[in-house]
């Protein structure tokens, strides 16, 4: 298959031929004959295929059904733009496009006012302007705005007895009148549809869209085209209302829509009476149906880009659909705000923007943003749950949004999981706010379980992760609960153009955008659920294997204890979120090097310790610890030297020289104390020094972690041989096991082993901390950087953290190599070699709260014998306990996801069938009352939903047998009928 660049190379060879053909089209055919009657051709139509040539009569007759094509007239030397009105084209309304038999002469329709405030001086138009207006008083024209441009055409109305009013005749012909008594401007349905679609997909404002229309009309004099921008905005509002009423069946019934009726909601969320029947019908509950299956899972969030300026004349604004779609009704919402208590909250967690900035006010704005709810599993906005913010994201605003969301189609649902960025603070006051307000309510008996999305929970204190992250909540399945962030993206496209609209107009635009977002989710739900099922089946199998690996190696008594503690924590989480802290890791119990040194010093001074018989050995732990510190400095300095590059500056060389001098001073002091503990003088630079020089190359020791060029000559930067970082100091691990035994240094080797264990723990802990810092920097700084300067500063922080990770990884690797030289220990079974892939944030399993770790299974230091390690080590017992719990919840969530997705498949089919049946009822009612058009539209809508149901059932039945999941299933997939 050829790539795009290959096509461009071919295009360069063919370009001249193409451009020549393009210029040929500027001239008429050589015979210049009419394409219909073969007479002299004068007019070329740019809207007809292949731009045919017509004579005057044929041009008029051929365009009786295409009055909005643009034509050009041959002048003898070129084609000049003109209008179909110049060839005598008239548009006859009614009578199938033929003249009305009741009108033999066109009635003059002159009057003083028009649809626009702008008066066009026709004398301003140059000769040959592209929109020649018909100004003959005997045959007045109407300005019609179409996708192809602005047209001035002669309209002939029907004057038969009982004929519709002129505005209705225009509407019946597919032209939306800009006024109702004597319309002089109309918009084609196609241009209104095109504008609304452009507004949805591209965020095109009415001003920009009409500017495009003017340029299509006249590329040279667009400003001379009549400006109907205001009429376009107004008629687009009216057209939105017509479309929503039509789509949601209110053209078929006399009932007025209620709050949220002009919307689509999620087809895959359980809704009693729509896609779910708990008593009879398609979903019968077996005894083992999980209690969490019928749960409304919502996510709340605010969007501060959807600002709104104060309206110019708020008392004169006219709402068309107040509270009927997604934005809440204005009157009741304002009544709630007038009595709600505005408590300034101070977060006792981390510094959350939504809490501490809740009272931020901007004087020029009527609304500082919007907030609301969506279903957390599929990302559909909840009808009648979107609110405006007045002073930031206050609790009183979100209380109203959540109250409305919890009452929308939740009959028969007694459990709701609510995800909110600051739920650790928000949930404290929610129930109090509900009970204290007459405008707030939640369904009786509904349990509300608070959660925090996985993206935001990492900005909280560590305790919030296990208490509120979705990983640890039964019945959530496997999603990150941050889907609301993606939904704002589509709204942010139109938010700038809606910023200065009137209040009702802005709400209608936002409603229409959210309804379209839900519609797109609905028609894509089949593909979405198929993909989710594949992921769930694969995740369930992998997590089951991981859990079995750790569960089978643990002592059965421990497993029974752990299961009991998990059940107790889950039972108490609503009343006491701290019960979930059993899932938290406490890494501080691993012994550090300082703790090991302190233990050795205390042991040396104990009356029963062997070193009391040899005073020369007293203080050996401190001397050894000093040696380990020198080693770490050598590692750091060696890394700095490698990073100098081939052309270092004098300042860089001076810094390295000072570090070398400082290091040499410490080495000298260390060597001076060596005879006290080793029993002989040591000069590490002598050729016959007793130290073991095997593995003394830093390049070799850190080959797996070093990103530098290993072949760099270290002396390229200087001529001196003064390199203390290459000095091998006389630690027992460097002397070698044989030499130490000859010198009687067995106890010294044991002490170094203990210190090395602490050093390894310190290095691994530092790596975990810095990897966590790196994740936080990415979330809070890198991704939120708005400028080149802030981005540069953010990446500087990332590189500093990466340097710290690299340094500690080198220290650990050096420690591991030295441990390998020390005898009589089995620490290398626990501490394995560190690889590059272990230094990725996603592999930081030792910090399970780190972002992206919910799918991570245990790292190498967990692949040990659980029973053996936990029998005599309390902190390892806790490690295995916590990781057993986390591996289990990972397995549980994947199993829940399999069950949920299977039921969501059935619920989606039920939803489509319900809609099809609903429209079929509308069709029967319309047919019985003689409303033929209503019946036809209802039949078409019913067929659409039947097709969606059939497609969903076929897709689901193809994918489910591939990997049959475990777990109870309520009902079976039902192939739709009809």
C-alpha positions, 0 to 999 in steps of 0.5 A, spaced: 500 500 500 502 506 497 504 512 503 501 519 502 508 521 500 508 517 494 502 520 492 504 527 493 510 525 489 506 522 483 502 529 484 508 533 482 509 529 476 501 530 474 500 537 477 501 541 470 496 537 466 491 538 472 492 545 472 491 546 465 485 542 465 482 547 471 484 553 466 480 549 460 474 549 465 474 557 465 472 557 457 465 555 454 465 549 449 467 550 442 460 550 439 457 553 446 451 550 445 445 549 450 446 542 454 438 541 453 436 544 446 442 545 443 441 552 442 446 558 443 448 557 450 449 563 455 449 561 462 453 556 466 451 553 472 456 551 478 451 547 482 449 542 476 454 536 475 460 538 470 457 545 470 453 545 463 451 550 459 444 553 458 440 558 454 436 562 457 429 558 457 432 552 459 436 555 464 430 557 467 426 551 466 431 546 469 432 550 475 425 551 477 427 545 482 434 548 484 432 555 485 439 556 489 444 554 484 449 559 482 450 561 475 454 565 471 453 569 464 458 569 458 460 576 456 464 574 450 470 574 453 469 571 460 463 568 465 460 573 470 456 571 476 449 573 475 442 570 479 437 566 476 432 571 477 435 575 471 433 569 467 426 570 470 425 564 475 420 565 480 418 560 486 411 558 486 409 556 493 404 550 493 400 547 487 407 543 486 411 549 484 406 551 478 403 558 478 397 559 483 390 559 479 387 564 483 392 569 482 393 572 475 397 577 477 402 578 483 400 582 488 405 588 490 407 587 497 411 593 499 411 596 506 416 600 511 419 595 515 424 589 514 427 583 518 433 586 519 436 593 522 441 594 516 439 598 510 442 596 504 443 601 499 443 598 492 446 603 489 453 601 493 453 595 488 458 595 483 456 593 476 455 585 476 455 584 483 453 577 485 447 578 488 442 582 484 436 584 488 429 584 485 427 591 486 421 591 482 415 594 486 410 589 482 414 583 483 418 584 490 423 579 492 425 575 498 432 574 500 433 567 501 439 564 505 442 557 503 448 553 504 450 556 497 449 563 499 444 569 499 439 569 494 434 574 492 428 571 488 421 572 486 416 568 491 409 567 488 404 565 494 398 561 493 392 565 494 386 560 494 381 560 499 383 557 505 391 558 503 396 558 509 399 564 511 405 567 507 410 565 513 407 558 513 407 557 506 414 558 506 415 554 512 411 548 508 416 549 502 422 548 506 424 555 508 424 558 515 421 565 515 425 570 519 418 574 521 411 572 521 406 577 518 410 579 511 416 575 511 422 578 507 427 574 509 427 566 509 433 561 511 433 554 508 432 548 512 439 545 509 442 552 511 440 551 518 441 544 519 448 545 516 449 551 521 447 547 527 452 541 525 458 546 524 456 549 530 456 542 534 462 539 530 467 545 529 464 550 534 463 555 528 459 561 531 453 564 527 457 570 526 463 566 522 458 562 519 454 567 516 461 571 514 462 564 510 455 565 507 457 572 505 464 570 502 460 564 498 455 569 495 461 574 493 468 573 494 470 580 492 464 584 495 462 580 501 460 586 505 455 588 500 451 582 501 445 583 506 447 582 513 442 577 516 447 574 522 442 576 527 436 573 524 440 567 523 442 566 530 434 567 532 432 562 527 437 557 529 434 558 536 427 556 533 430 551 529 433 547 535 427 547 539 423 544 533 428 539 532 428 537 539 421 537 540 420 532 533 426 528 536 423 526 542 416 525 540 413 531 543 410 533 536 406 527 536 402 528 543 399 534 546 403 533 553 408 539 554 415 536 556 417 536 563 424 537 566 429 533 562 424 530 557 428 533 551 434 529 552 437 522 550 440 518 556 444 513 557 442 506 553 446 502 558 445 504 565 439 501 568 433 504 568 426 501 570 421 501 565 426 503 560 431 497 559 430 494 566 424 490 569 425 487 576 419 484 576 417 480 570 419 480 562 426 480 560 430 480 566 429 475 572 433 475 578 437 468 580 438 467 587 446 469 586 445 476 583 450 480 586 447 486 590 451 491 586 448 490 579 443 495 579 447 501 581 447 508 578 454 510 577 455 518 577 461 522 576 461 530 578 465 535 575 465 543 574 468 546 567 470 553 568 471 555 561 464 555 560 463 562 562 458 567 561 458 575 561 452 579 564 446 579 559 445 586 556 437 586 558 436 580 562 428 582 563 427 582 556 430 575 554 425 569 552 427 562 554 424 557 549 426 550 553 428 552 560 429 546 564 427 541 559 433 539 557 440 538 561 441 545 564 436 546 570 430 550 570 432 557 572 426 559 577 427 553 582 435 553 582 435 560 584 430 559 589 435 554 592 441 558 591 437 564 595 436 560 601 442 555 601 448 557 606 454 559 603 460 556 608 467 557 606 470 550 606 477 549 608 480 543 605 483 538 611 486 534 605 491 537 600 490 544 597 484 542 592 482 548 587 475 546 587 474 547 595 479 553 596 477 557 590 470 555 591 468 563 592 472 566 587 468 571 583 469 575 577 465 581 577 464 581 569 461 574 569 454 572 570 456 565 570 464 563 572 462 556 569 458 550 569 457 543 573 453 537 573 453 529 573 454 524 567 454 516 568 461 514 570 461 508 566 459 510 559 459 518 559 452 520 558 450 527 561 444 526 566 438 530 564 436 536 568 443 536 572 447 541 569 448 548 573 451 555 572 456 557 577 456 564 580 462 564 585 466 558 583 465 551 584 461 551 591 457 546 594 450 549 594 451 548 586 453 541 586 448 539 591 443 541 586 446 538 580 447 531 584 440 532 587 437 532 580 441 527 577 439 522 583 432 523 582 432 522 574 430 515 572 432 512 579 426 508 581 427 501 583 435 503 584 437 503 591 445 504 590 449 510 587 456 511 587 458 518 586 465 520 584 467 527 585 474 530 585 473 532 592 469 527 595 473 526 601 471 533 603 464 534 599 461 528 602 462 530 609 456 535 608 452 533 603 447 529 607 446 535 612 445 540 606 439 535 603 436 535 610 436 542 611 433 544 604 426 544 601 429 544 594 434 538 595 432 531 595 434 524 594 430 517 593 428 514 599 433 508 602 438 510 597 445 508 599 450 513 596 457 511 596 463 516 595 469 515 590 474 519 587 477 518 580 483 515 579 486 521 576 485 526 581 485 521 587 493 522 586 493 529 588 490 527 595 493 525 601 495 517 601 489 515 605 484 518 600 486 513 595 484 506 599 478 510 602 475 513 595 479 510 589 474 506 584 479 500 585 476 498 592 469 500 591 464 493 590 460 494 584 464 499 580 468 494 575 473 497 571 473 504 569 477 510 571 471 515 573 475 521 569 470 520 563 467 527 565 473 531 563 473 528 556 466 530 555 468 538 557 472 537 550 466 538 546 462 543 550 469 547 550 469 548 542 462 552 543 463 555 550 467 561 547 461 563 542 456 562 547 460 566 552 456 573 550 449 570 548 443 571 552 442 567 558 436 563 555 440 562 548 447 560 551 443 554 555 439 552 549 446 551 545 449 548 551 443 543 551 443 542 544 451 540 544 450 535 550 444 532 547 448 531 541 454 528 545 449 523 548 446 521 541 453 519 539 454 515 545 448 512 544 449 510 536 456 508 538 455 504 545 455 497 541 462 498 539 464 501 545 461 495 549 464 490 545 471 493 546 470 493 553 468 486 554 474 483 550 478 488 555 474 485 561 475 478 559 482 478 558 483 482 564 479 477 568 483 472 566 490 475 567 488 478 574 485 471 576 492 468 575 496 473 579 491 472 585 492 465 584 499 465 584 500 469 591 494 466 594 497 459 593 503 461 596 500 464 602 498 460 609 491 458 609 490 460 616 493 467 613 488 467 607 482 466 612 484 472 616 485 476 610 478 475 607 475 476 614 478 483 615 477 485 608 469 483 609 469 487 615 472 493 612 468 493 606 462 493 611 464 499 615 466 503 609 460 507 609 460 509 616 468 509 617 472 510 611 478 509 615 476 502 615 479 501 608 486 503 611 487 496 611 489 496 603 495 501 605 502 499 605 506 502 610 513 501 607 517 505 613 517 498 617 523 496 612 529 497 616 533 503 614 541 503 614 541 508 620 536 503 624 541 498 622 547 502 624 543 504 631 542 496 632 549 494 631 552 500 636 547 498 641 549 491 640 556 492 641 555 496 647 551 490 650 554 486 656 553 480 652 556 482 646 562 478 643 565 485 641 566 487 649 572 482 649 575 487 643 575 494 644 579 495 638 572 493 634 568 498 638 565 503 633 566 499 627 559 500 625 560 507 624 566 506 620 563 501 616 557 506 615 562 512 613 565 507 608 558 506 605 557 513 604 563 514 601 561 509 596 555 513 595 559 519 593 563 515 589 557 513 585 554 520 584 561 523 582 562 518 577 555 519 574 557 527 574 563 526 570 560 521 565 555 527 564 560 532 562 560 531 555 566 532 550 567 539 551 565 541 558 566 548 561 571 551 566 566 552 571 564 544 570 571 542 571 572 546 577 566 543 580 568 536 579 575 538 581 572 541 588 568 534 589 574 530 588 578 534 593 572 533 598 571 526 596 579 524 597 579 528 604 574 523 606 577 517 603 584 519 607 580 520 613 577 513 612 583 509 611 587 512 617 581 509 621 582 502 617 588 499 621 583 500 628 578 495 625 582 491 620 589 490 624 593 493 618 595 499 614 592 500 607 594 504 601 588 503 596 593 506 590 598 501 591 599 495 586 599 490 591 593 493 595 589 487 599 583 489 596 579 485 591 579 489 584 574 485 581 568 489 579 571 496 580 569 499 574 563 503 574 561 502 567 561 495 568 557 495 574 551 500 572 551 497 564 544 496 565 542 503 567 547 507 564 544 511 558 551 514 557 556 512 552 560 506 555 566 507 551 567 515 553 575 516 555 574 518 562 581 522 562 578 526 555 577 532 560 583 532 564 590 530 564 591 529 571 590 522 574 587 524 580 580 520 580 578 518 587 572 516 585 575 510 582 579 508 589 577 502 592 576 503 599 578 497 604 571 494 606 570 487 607 566 486 601 572 489 597 577 485 601 574 478 599 571 473 603 578 469 604 582 475 606 577 477 611 577 470 614 585 470 614 584 476 618 579 474 623 574 479 620 568 475 620 564 479 625 565 485 620 563 482 614 556 480 618 556 488 620 557 490 613 551 485 611 546 488 615 548 495 613 548 493 606 541 491 607 539 498 610 542 501 604 538 497 599 532 499 603 534 506 603 535 506 595 529 502 594 525 507 598 528 513 595 526 510 588 519 509 590 518 516 593 522 520 587 517 516 582 511 518 585 514 525 585 515 524 578 508 522 577 505 528 581 509 533 577 507 530 570 499 531 573 500 538 576 505 541 572 507 538 566 500 537 563 497 544 566 503 548 563 500 554 559 506 557 556 513 555 553 516 558 559 512 554 564 513 548 560 520 548 560 520 549 568 516 543 569 520 539 565 526 541 569 523 539 575 522 532 571 529 531 569 531 533 576 527 527 579 530 523 574 537 524 576 535 522 583 532 516 581 538 514 577 543 516 582 539 511 587 538 506 582 546 506 581 547 506 589 542 500 589 546 496 584 552 497 587 550 495 594 547 489 590 554 487 587 557 488 594 552 484 597 554 478 592 561 478 595 559 477 602 558 470 605 553 467 610 546 471 608 540 469 603 538 477 602 539 476 594 533 472 594 529 478 596 533 483 593 534 482 585 538 486 580 535 492 578 533 493 571 531 499 567 524 497 566 523 497 574 524 505 574 518 507 570 513 510 574 508 504 571 512 499 574 513 502 581 509 497 585 512 498 591 508 505 591 501 502 589 497 508 590 502 511 584 498 513 578 497 507 573 498 502 578 491 499 579 492 494 573 499 492 576 501 486 579 507 484 584 514 486 582 520 481 583 520 482 591 514 479 591 515 473 588 518 470 594 515 464 598 510 468 602 510 463 608 517 463 609 518 470 609 512 472 613 513 467 619 519 471 622 518 478 619 512 483 621 513 488 616 514 483 610 507 480 613 504 486 612 507 487 605 504 480 603 497 482 606 496 488 603 498 486 596 494 480 597 488 484 598 490 489 592 491 483 588 484 480 590 480 487 589 484 487 582 481 480 580 474 482 583 473 489 579 475 485 573 470 480 574 465 485 576 466 488 569 465 482 565 458 481 569 456 489 568 458 489 561 454 483 559 448 486 563 449 493 559 449 489 553 442 486 554 440 493 557 442 497 551 438 492 546 432 493 551 433 500 551 433 500 543 427 496 543 423 500 548 424 506 543 422 502 537 416 500 541 415 507 543 415 510 536 411 504 534 405 507 539 406 514 536 405 511 529 399 508 531 396 514 534 398 518 528 395 514 523 388 513 527 387 521 527 389 522 520 396 525 521 400 522 515 406 525 516 406 524 523 405 517 522 411 516 517 416 520 521 414 515 527 415 509 523 422 511 520 424 512 527 421 506 530 425 502 524 432 506 526 431 503 533 430 496 531 436 497 526 440 499 532 437 493 537 438 488 531 445 490 530 447 490 537 444 483 538 448 481 532 454 484 535 454 482 542 452 474 540 458 474 536 463 476 541 460 473 547 461 466 546 469 467 544 470 468 552 465 466 556 466 470 563 464 467 570 459 470 574 451 470 575 448 473 569 441 476 569 437 474 563 440 472 556 441 476 550 434 477 546 434 478 539 429 484 537 423 482 533 420 487 528 
